[in-house]
Amino acid sequence: MLVVLYIIGIFVSTPYLPALIQFASSLWSGTKVSHFVLSVEIFLALLVLICVIIFLKFRRNKSLYFLLSYGGILLFSIFIYKFLPNPYEFTHLPEYAVLSVLLMNAFEKKEKKSSVVKKPYFFSASMTGVIGIIDEIYQHFLPRRYCTIYDIFLNILGGILGLLVFWGIRRQ
């Protein structure tokens, strides 16, 4: 159910994002809007990191590997953000990372109940990619939105990064 609600959230919010950015641009200069978006994304990433640290504190087996990988992804994301021609493209990565983890969790639960899903990582990555492609095709038909191969690549890359972090947690 959580996966379905998350996907609906992606598709419902998609048409309104350009208007939101345009509204923010009318209040602030382009640089301030870009810094605001980066600040919100860093805040959300740090919030997730704090939640993970709290979670790991209650486990006897602390996962330094996860913290290093998450920190690496955060630093890589900030680096990418600085050099992308359109920094708002960065939002594809965490958006689809979360989706892939939600799908992985759902497929793992399904795997325990039945033997239908034998390879949950493969199915999660595949479904994340398919949803990312459908999202981009959907944007093609919306005003002021575009469908690009680059965006599809970022959607799939975000899903893979999410699964790598998930795998790192599970491995420990």
Stockholm file with secondary structure:
# STOCKHOLM 1.0

chainA/1-172         MLVVLYIIGIFVSTPYLPALIQFASSLWSGTKVSHFVLSVEIFLALLVLICVIIFLKFRRNKSLYFLLSYGGILLFSIFIYKFLPNPYEFTHLPEYAVLSVLLMNAFEKKEKKSSVVKKPYFFSASMTGVIGIIDEIYQHFLPRRYCTIYDIFLNILGGILGLLVFWGIRRQ
#=GR chainA/1-172 SS CHHHHHHHHHHHHGGGHHHHHHHHHHHSCHHHHHHHHHHHHHHHHHHHHHHHHHHHHTSSSCCHHHHHHHHHHHHHHHHHHHHCSSGGGGGHHHHHHHHHHHHHHHHHHHHHHCSSCSCHHHHHHHHHHHHHHHHHHHHHTSTTCCCCHHHHHHHHHHHHHHHHHHHHHHHC
#=GC SS_cons         CHHHHHHHHHHHHGGGHHHHHHHHHHHSCHHHHHHHHHHHHHHHHHHHHHHHHHHHHTSSSCCHHHHHHHHHHHHHHHHHHHHCSSGGGGGHHHHHHHHHHHHHHHHHHHHHHCSSCSCHHHHHHHHHHHHHHHHHHHHHTSTTCCCCHHHHHHHHHHHHHHHHHHHHHHHC
//
